[in-house]
């Protein structure tokens, strides 16, 4: 299937705007309240609301800069600690989610970072009632291997996302929700690798194998 890069970029921008709308909207509300409020205690609450919105916006911008954009400059690899910090911060936003890590590498190619971050996005969103997300990243010597398991009371994972990961969604049917899955598929295929996914009522498993020596411009 041939992918229109302009359409995919448009969809990724739509996803970015959708996810930033909530924290930016919270900041707008805080400013409106602050303009009309004279009570010191209430003004302090408004300032706290603004600070919270600013932190959320900054977190999401940093996350999406790496997940969707061409961040990292000319560095071929990025520190895993930086990626872990972003995922931990995203998981901590408004959900009772515990994150556990098993890391066998200290850095990752930008293509692997993109796959890991976009997988993390789906794993965290799959736990609307909270749960545990376990990340494992290893280097087998010939490939980087990524495995993620989300466990919770109810798994929210759209079947169309799985279809997009498998390359079964026609170009004209992609949307802002399934576009990150298409990005994962394209980046993995560009590395000469592939992705896997499986879901039960209480768990979602996502995985990717990205062979060495097939780096793409991510």
C-alpha positions as CSV (number, residue, x, y, z in Angstrom):
1,X,0.0,0.0,0.0
2,X,1.4,3.4,-1.0
3,X,1.1,6.0,1.7
4,X,0.6,9.7,0.9
5,X,3.2,11.4,3.1
6,X,1.2,14.6,3.1
7,X,-2.0,12.9,4.3
8,X,-0.1,11.1,7.0
9,X,1.5,14.3,8.1
10,X,-1.9,16.0,8.2
11,X,-3.3,13.2,10.3
12,X,-0.4,13.3,12.7
13,X,-0.9,17.1,13.1
14,X,-4.6,16.5,13.8
15,X,-3.7,14.0,16.5
16,X,-1.2,16.4,18.0
17,X,-3.8,19.2,18.1
18,X,-6.4,16.9,19.6
19,X,-4.1,15.8,22.5
20,X,-3.0,19.4,23.2
21,X,-6.5,20.8,23.3
22,X,-7.3,19.6,26.8
23,X,-4.3,21.1,28.7
24,X,-4.3,24.3,26.6
25,X,-8.1,24.6,27.2
26,X,-7.4,24.3,31.0
27,X,-4.9,27.1,30.8
28,X,-7.4,29.3,29.0
29,X,-10.0,28.6,31.6
30,X,-7.5,29.5,34.3
31,X,-6.7,32.8,32.7
32,X,-10.4,33.7,32.4
33,X,-11.0,32.9,36.0
34,X,-7.9,34.8,37.2
35,X,-9.0,37.9,35.3
36,X,-12.4,38.1,37.2
37,X,-11.3,36.7,40.6
38,X,-10.4,39.0,43.5
39,X,-10.3,36.5,46.4
40,X,-6.7,35.7,47.2
41,X,-7.4,32.0,47.9
42,X,-9.3,31.6,44.6
43,X,-6.6,33.4,42.7
44,X,-4.0,31.0,44.1
45,X,-6.1,28.1,42.9
46,X,-6.3,29.7,39.4
47,X,-2.5,30.1,39.4
48,X,-2.2,26.4,40.3
49,X,-4.6,25.5,37.5
50,X,-2.4,27.5,35.1
51,X,0.8,25.9,36.3
52,X,-0.7,22.4,36.0
53,X,-1.8,23.1,32.4
54,X,1.6,24.5,31.5
55,X,3.3,21.4,32.9
56,X,0.9,19.1,31.0
57,X,1.4,21.0,27.8
58,X,5.2,21.0,28.1
59,X,5.1,17.2,28.8
60,X,3.0,16.5,25.7
61,X,5.0,18.8,23.5
62,X,8.2,17.1,24.5
63,X,6.7,13.6,24.0
64,X,5.2,14.3,20.6
65,X,8.3,16.1,19.4
66,X,10.1,12.8,19.6
67,X,7.1,10.5,18.8
68,X,5.9,12.4,15.7
69,X,8.6,14.9,14.8
70,X,12.2,14.9,13.7
71,X,13.6,15.6,17.1
72,X,17.1,14.7,18.2
73,X,19.0,16.7,15.7
74,X,21.7,14.8,13.9
75,X,22.2,12.3,16.7
76,X,21.7,8.8,15.5
77,X,20.8,7.5,19.0
78,X,19.0,9.0,21.9
79,X,19.4,8.2,25.6
80,X,16.8,5.7,26.9
81,X,16.7,7.7,30.2
82,X,15.2,10.7,28.3
83,X,12.6,8.5,26.6
84,X,11.7,6.8,29.9
85,X,11.2,10.2,31.6
86,X,8.7,11.2,28.9
87,X,6.7,8.0,29.1
88,X,6.6,8.1,32.9
89,X,5.4,11.7,32.8
90,X,2.7,10.9,30.3
91,X,1.5,7.9,32.3
92,X,1.2,10.0,35.4
93,X,-1.3,12.3,33.9
94,X,-4.7,11.7,35.5
95,X,-4.7,7.9,35.6
96,X,-3.8,5.4,38.2
97,X,-1.1,3.8,36.1
98,X,2.1,2.2,37.4
99,X,5.0,1.9,35.0
100,X,7.7,-0.8,35.2
101,X,10.9,-1.0,33.2
102,X,13.3,-3.7,32.1
103,X,16.1,-2.0,30.1
104,X,19.0,-3.7,28.5
105,X,20.2,-0.7,26.5
106,X,21.3,2.8,27.4
107,X,20.5,4.4,24.1
108,X,18.3,3.7,21.1
109,X,18.2,4.7,17.4
110,X,15.7,7.4,16.6
111,X,13.5,4.9,14.7
112,X,13.3,2.6,17.7
113,X,12.5,5.6,19.9
114,X,9.6,6.5,17.6
115,X,8.2,3.0,17.8
116,X,8.6,2.8,21.6
117,X,6.9,6.2,22.2
118,X,3.9,5.5,19.9
119,X,3.5,2.1,21.4
120,X,3.5,3.7,24.8
121,X,0.8,6.1,23.7
122,X,-1.5,3.1,22.8
123,X,-0.6,1.2,26.0
124,X,-1.4,4.1,28.3
125,X,-4.6,4.9,26.5
126,X,-5.6,1.2,26.8
127,X,-6.0,1.6,30.6
128,X,-8.8,4.1,31.2
129,X,-9.4,2.6,34.6
130,X,-5.7,2.4,35.5
131,X,-3.3,-0.6,35.7
132,X,0.3,-1.6,35.0
133,X,2.3,-1.0,31.9
134,X,5.5,-3.0,31.6
135,X,8.2,-2.0,29.2
136,X,11.1,-4.2,28.1
137,X,13.8,-3.0,25.6
138,X,16.7,-5.3,24.7
139,X,19.5,-5.5,22.1
140,X,19.8,-9.1,20.9
141,X,23.0,-8.3,19.0
142,X,21.3,-8.2,15.7
143,X,18.2,-6.3,16.5
144,X,16.5,-4.0,19.0
145,X,13.5,-5.8,20.6
146,X,10.7,-3.8,22.2
147,X,7.9,-5.5,24.3
148,X,5.1,-3.7,26.1
149,X,2.4,-5.2,28.2
150,X,-0.6,-3.2,29.6
151,X,-2.7,-4.9,32.3
152,X,-5.9,-3.5,33.8
153,X,-9.5,-4.0,34.6
154,X,-10.7,-3.1,31.1
155,X,-8.6,-2.8,28.0
156,X,-9.5,-0.1,25.5
157,X,-7.9,-0.9,22.2
158,X,-9.6,-0.1,19.0
159,X,-9.5,-3.0,16.5
160,X,-8.9,-0.5,13.7
161,X,-5.6,0.4,15.5
162,X,-4.6,-3.3,15.3
163,X,-5.6,-3.4,11.6
164,X,-3.4,-0.3,11.0
165,X,-0.4,-2.0,12.7
166,X,-1.0,-4.9,10.4
167,X,-1.2,-2.7,7.3
168,X,-4.9,-3.6,6.6
169,X,-6.3,-0.1,6.8
170,X,-6.7,1.5,3.4
171,X,-5.1,4.9,3.0
172,X,-8.4,6.8,2.7
173,X,-9.7,5.2,5.9
174,X,-6.8,6.3,8.1
175,X,-7.7,8.9,10.8
176,X,-6.0,10.8,13.5
177,X,-6.4,7.9,15.9
178,X,-5.0,5.2,13.7
179,X,-2.2,7.4,12.1
180,X,0.3,6.7,14.9
181,X,-0.2,2.9,14.2
182,X,0.6,3.5,10.6
183,X,3.7,5.5,11.6
184,X,4.8,2.5,13.7
185,X,4.3,0.1,10.8
186,X,6.1,2.3,8.3
187,X,9.1,3.0,10.6
188,X,9.4,-0.7,11.6
189,X,9.2,-1.8,7.9
190,X,11.8,0.8,7.0
191,X,14.1,-0.8,9.5
192,X,13.5,-4.3,7.9
193,X,11.5,-5.3,11.0
194,X,8.0,-5.8,12.0
195,X,5.4,-5.4,14.8
196,X,3.1,-7.7,16.7
197,X,0.1,-7.2,18.9
198,X,-2.4,-9.2,21.0
199,X,-5.3,-8.3,23.2
200,X,-7.4,-10.0,25.9
201,X,-10.0,-8.6,28.2
202,X,-7.4,-7.6,30.7
203,X,-4.2,-7.2,28.8
204,X,-2.7,-5.7,25.7
205,X,0.7,-6.8,24.3
206,X,2.7,-4.8,21.8
207,X,6.0,-5.8,20.3
208,X,8.5,-4.9,17.6
209,X,11.8,-6.3,16.3
210,X,14.0,-3.7,14.6
211,X,17.1,-5.2,12.9
212,X,20.4,-3.4,13.1
213,X,21.8,-1.8,10.0
214,X,18.5,-0.8,8.4
215,X,18.3,2.7,9.9
216,X,15.7,5.0,8.3
217,X,15.5,8.8,8.5
218,X,13.0,9.0,11.4
